[in-house]
């Protein structure tokens, strides 16, 4: 005998590849098509968001495994489409549609994630209970993206560092290798290009190879134990640096592939990115300088790109990379050496023309601001009074002591 249920489907209003954020409404409908009249106890829809980490570890030689499991629930919603009130509901044959909707929590959710030792999943599940029949279930997952705006001061700040190492092999020193690197900011989005400014100083008797990597680190936490999985998502290889030579990168480009955003707010699963600028030294371990990255979802604002371009202009200066103090600016020139006597006399005799233009609609026009750029540091204010006078009650110091 055929089942009384011809079709049982769960449909969301948004497309399958759509993504949700905190505070949005997840809506859809349950489509139930029956061949004949069917008795139903209840039908309910559940929405859940759960992060779970799980792995097994073998301890000792007796094949005993330790189970590490942790779970974090981000939201749990339930809605009754057919409520169980103690009586059986008879649905006539035909097609029935049951709409539903529920709102995601306002607080920030965690981005959907699938990893080797854990996952962050969001789904909608429908259960249909009938008398003397198995429970029919439907489950459909949906994606949640946590917004990460890189247009914040913390993510727009430049990242820089320096590191050196003495190359040794079999208790023999080959010399010192140092690397200094800088990037314009900390936050990027997938598809962007990171210009890397770096300097490699090879003071060894061997040739070295500079490289740069973008690495992803997945961290899973359960029962106070941490499990990590590292992978390289992008690579940049430089030219060989001969012995006692120096190599400079003036913005070598490394492109971010289509990867998931950083996950930093989950207590049991984290996804972090790092830019590693390394030097491969033959015969010894490599020297690596790590600069943190945050992969966001909201790209750089056009106004923020101006700040980035200004910082990239200064990044070419390797003195900044060495953290050196810039030289003192020269004093401003004398006014007479810039403006001739004839020009000064013409400016003094000039009379400002009277404005005849109608200014009634001046407020309707866009106001443009002009900021004067000063190249020279102004001289200090002259004063005959000592701003830091010496107290009179101090005992004069004996110059012979």
N, C-alpha and C positions, 0 to 999 in steps of 0.2 A: 504494500500500500504506500502510495506516495505521501510524502510529508505535506502537511497543510501549509507550510511556508514555501512559497515559490521563490522569493528573493528577500534578502535582509541586508540592507546597505546603509552605510554612514557617509554622508557627504558634508564637507565643509564649504562655506560660502566663498572662501578665498581659494585661489589656485594651489596646487600641491607644492609648488616651489616658493610660495609666499612665506614671509617671515613676520613674526609678531614681536612686540616689545611690551614692557611693563605698562599696565593701565589700559591696554587695548582689549577689545571684546572679541572672543572666539565664538562664532556662531555657525550653525549648520542645521541639518535635519536628518532624521532617521526615516528611511523609506522601507516600509514593510508591505510586501505583496503576498496575499493569501489566496490559496486555491478554494478554500471553503471556510465556513464559520469556524473560528478558533477561540478557544477559551484561554485567557491570559491572566496570570496572577499579578504581575507587575513588570514594568520596564523603566529602567533608570539609566541616566548618562552620568559618567564621572570624568572629571578633568584633573590631571595630576602632572606635577613636575618634580622629578626625583633625580638627584645625583648619587651615584653609587660607585664605590671603588672595591675591587675584589681581586685577590690573587692567592695562590698557594705556594708555600715554601717547604722544602724538604729539610728536616732536621735530623742529622745522624744517619746511620746505616740501616736502620730498621724500617725504612719507608714510611715513616710517620710524617704526615703533612700538617703544617699549621695553616689554619684558615684565617685570612685577614679580610675582613669585610667592614665597610662603613657606609652609612647612608645619610643623606640630607634631603629633606622634603621642602620644596619651595612654594608649592601651593596645592591645595586639595579642595575641589568643588564637586558638588553632587546636585543633580536635578532629577525629579521624578517625572517621567513622561506618562506613565500609568501607575498611579499610587496603589500600593497594597493595603486596602482597608478591610481585609478579612473576607471579602467577597470576590468571586471570579467575574472578570470582565469578558464579555463575548464580543469579539471583533468580527464583523461580517466579511465575507469574501470580497476581494478586490485590493486596491492600492491605498495604503494609509501613509501619511506623512506627519511626522512629529518634529516641529522645530524646537531648537534649544539655543541657549546663549549663556555665556558666563564671562565675567571680566577677570583678566589677569591682575595680580596684585600690583598696586601702585609702586611699591618699592622695587628697586632694581633687581631684575632676575639675572640668571647666569646663562651665558650663551650655550646653545646646544652643542654637544661634543660627543665624539665616539673615539675611544682610545683602547689600547691593548689591555689595560688593567682597570678600566672604568669608563663610565659614560654619564652624560647629562641629557636626559630625555624628557620630552613633554608629549602627552598623548591624551586622546579622548577615547573612552571605552563605554560601550553600551551593552547592557545585560537584559535579556528577555527571559522571564520566568513563566513557565507554563506547568499546569498540573500533570503529573505523571510523564514528564518529559525532561530531557537534559536541558541545561541552561545554554541558550544561544548567546555567543559573545562576538562583538566586533570591536576592533581596536585600530585607531588611526593616529599616527604621530604627526606632530607639526613642529616647525622650527621657531626658536626664539633667539633673537640677536640682542645682546646687551650693547647699547650705544656707548661707544668710547670716542669722545671728541678730542682730537689731537690739538685743537686750537686753545689749549690751556697753557698757562705759564710753565707748569712743570714739564709738559711734553714738548714745548717749543724751546726749552733750554738746550744749548749746545752740550755735547758730551765729548770729553777729551781725557787723555791719560798718557802716561809714559811708563815704560818698563824696560829693564835691562837684565842681562844674564851673562855669567861667565861660562863660556863653552869649555867643557872638560871631557876628556876621554882617557881612561886608564891612568888617572891621577896626573894627567898632563893638561895644562892650560893652553888653549888655542887663541885666547883673547876674549874680548867682550862684544856682545851684540846688544843693541838697544833699538827700541821701536817707540815712536811717538805718533799718536793718531788722534783725529778729531772728526766729528760729524756735526752737521748744522743743528740738528735737533734730535730729540729722543723718540718722538711719535711719528709714525708713518702709516700709510695704508697700502694694501696689496696693489701691486702694479707700479708703485712709485720706484724711482731710482735714487739710491743713496750715494751722494758723492763723498768719497773717502779721501781725506787729506792726511797723509802720513809721511813719515821720514824714517828710513832704515839706515842705521849706522853699523857697518860691518867692520869691526876692528880685529877680526880673526884672520888666520892664515888660510881659511877655507871659504869657498863661495857658498852663499846662502840664497834661499828662494823665498820671497815674501808672498803671502797669500792672505785672503780675507774670506770669512765664512759667515753666513747667517744660520744660526742654529736654533732649533726648537727643543725645549725641555718640557716634557710632561711629567708632573709630579703627582703621585697618588699617595694619600695618607689614610692609614687605618690602624687602630689600636696602638697609636704612638709610634708606628713604624712607617717609613717612607720608601716608596718605590719610584724610580725615575727611568724614563726612556728618552734618550737624546737622539736627534737626527739632524742632518745638515740639509737645508732647504735651498741654499744658493751658495755659489763659489766664485771667487775672483782670484786669478793667478797672475802674479807680476813677473817682471823680468829678473833674471839672475843677477845678484849683487856680488861682484867680485870681491876678493879679499882686500881689506883696507880701503874700501870704497863706500860711497853713500848714495842711496836711491831715494827719490822724492816722488810722492804721488800728489799731483795737483788736481784732486777731485776725480779719482778713478771711480767709475760707476759700477755699482752692483745693484741689480734689479730684484725687487721683492716678488716672489712668485705668488700665485693665488693660494694663500694659506688662510686658516681661520684666525680670528682676532685673539688677542691676549685674554686669558681668563685669570683674573687676579682676586676676585671677590668670593670665590668658593673655598670653603674651609677644608675640603677633602680632595679637590682636583684643581690643579693650577697648570696653566700653559703660558710659558714665558719664552721670550726671544732674546737673542744676544748676537751682537756683531763681534766676531773675533778676528783680530788682526794678528797674524802669526808669522814667524820666521822659522823655516825648516833648516836646522843646522845639521850637516852630516855627522854621524857618530855620536850624537847626543840628543836629548829630548828637545822638542820645539819650544820656542818662546812665544807665548800668547798674551795679548792684551785684550781684555773684554770690555765692551761698551754696551750698556743695557739698551734694549729697544722695547717699544710698546707698539704693537700692531693694532690700530684702531679701525673704526667703521665710518667715522665722519671725516672726510678729507680736509686738507689744509684750505682755509678760507683765503680768498684773493687778497684780503688785507694782510693776512699772516704771511703770504708769500713775499711781500716786500721786506718784512723783517728777516725772512730766511735768506733773501738775496743779499741784503746788507751784511748779514753775518758771513755769507760765503765769500764776499769780497775781502773781508779781513782774514778769512781762513787760509788764503794763499800765503800770508805772511808767516814764515816758519819761525820767526822770533816769538810769535804768540804761542806756537806749539811747544816751544822750549820753556814756556812760562817765564820768559825774560821780561824785565821791566823796560818799557819803551823809553827812548831817549826824551830828554826834556825839550819841549817845543821852543822854537826860536822866538825872541821878543817881537812884538808888532813893529812894523816900520814907522818912521816919522811921517807925519801928515804931509809935510812939505816935499818929501821925496816921492810921494804918490801923486799929488795934485799940484800942477804948476800954478804960478801966481796969476796968469791970465785966466785959467779956469776958475780959481777961487774968486777973482774979482767979478767974473761973469755970474757966478752963482749968487754972490752977495747983491748984485744989481737986479737980479731977476725978480719980477713981481708975479705972484700967483694969479693966474687968470680966473675971472669970475665964472662960476658954473651957471650956465644958462639952461642946462638940461633939466627936464622935469624929473624929479626924484620921487614922485608919488608912488611909483610901483617898484621902488628899489627892494622892498621886502619880498616881492614876488620872485626875484631872481635868486639863483644859487649863490651863496656866499663862499668865496674862495679865500683860503687862508694862505699867507706867505710866511714862511719861516726862514729867517736869515741864517745862513750857515757861516759860522765863525771858524776860520782856520787857525788863528793864533790865540793863545791864552792871554787874557787882559792882564796888564801890570797890577801889582798890589797897590792898595790904597795907601798913599803917603800920610804919615802922621808924626808929629814931633813928640807926641806923648807915648811913652812906652806902654804897650797894651798889657804887658806882664811885669809890673814893677816889683822890685825886690823889697821885701818887708824891712822896716827900720829896726826891728828888734832882733834881727839875725846877727850873730856875732861875726865880725869880719874874720875871714880865714887867714891864718898865718901862712905866708908864702914860703917860709923857711922850713916848715914842718914836712 
